[in-house]
Amino acid sequence: MRLDKWLWHARFFKTRSLAARYVEKSRCRIDGRPVDKPHATVAPGMVLTFALGPNVRVVRVVGLGERRGPATEARTLYEEIESR
């Protein structure tokens, strides 16, 4: 699944276009590798690192959503590893 779409499904961003712009302009990492393309592929087991506001989020992708559902459903798509 595309990184921007997954970030949107997991409710880190309100719109997919915001997620795409964030990936292009910010420093996101997939398994420690810097990424600047919204179409980068994510799969279960991968670790994403990105800054949201003053916090750095480190999450493991647990699942790929088929839709952008409620927050309780979105929370099942990832597991929080670390938050600074």
Residue pairs with C-beta under 8 A, 6 or more apart in sequence:
1 9
1 41
1 42
1 43
1 64
2 38
2 39
2 40
2 41
2 42
3 19
3 23
3 28
3 30
3 35
3 37
3 38
3 39
3 40
3 41
3 42
3 48
4 16
4 19
4 20
4 23
4 38
4 39
5 16
5 19
6 42
6 61
6 64
6 65
6 77
7 13
7 19
7 22
7 23
8 15
8 16
8 18
8 19
8 68
9 64
9 65
9 67
9 68
9 69
9 74
9 77
10 59
10 65
10 74
10 77
10 78
11 68
11 71
11 74
12 19
12 50
12 52
12 57
13 19
13 22
19 38
20 38
22 28
22 50
23 35
23 36
23 37
23 38
23 40
24 36
24 37
24 38
26 50
26 51
27 34
27 50
27 51
28 34
28 35
28 36
28 48
28 49
28 50
29 35
29 48
29 49
29 50
30 40
30 42
30 46
30 47
30 48
31 46
31 47
32 47
32 49
42 48
42 61
42 64
43 61
43 64
44 61
44 62
44 63
44 64
45 60
45 61
46 60
46 61
47 58
47 59
47 60
47 61
47 81
48 57
48 58
48 59
48 60
48 61
48 78
49 56
49 57
49 58
50 56
50 57
51 57
55 83
55 84
56 82
56 83
56 84
57 80
57 82
57 83
58 80
58 81
58 82
58 83
59 78
59 79
59 80
59 81
60 78
60 79
60 81
61 77
61 78
62 76
62 77
62 78
62 79
63 76
63 77
64 77
65 73
65 74
65 77
68 74
